[in-house]
Amino acid sequence: MMASLSEEDLAAHIDGLVTTLVDENKDYVAAATIYADHLHDIVTAARLLCRGSKFADAARLLTLHGKQSMVV
């Protein structure tokens, strides 16, 4: 991160970005990438991938992170 934002400002910025990606742009894959890579929320990332019809990617992500039981 080259921008000097406080943790709170960064969290608010990320939340706004993800909300825009999901609600306005319907870009579930980009939102999933943010959740997986930056927020480390694998379950939410997998759910977003499924919303974007990327079922194999969601299963792969869950499996890589030891959450095989969530793959149906």
PyMOL commands that set and color helices and strands:
alter all, ss='L'
color gray80, all
select helices_A, chain A and resi 7-24+28-37+42-51+55-64+68-70
alter helices_A, ss='H'
color red, helices_A
deselect
rebuild
show_as cartoon
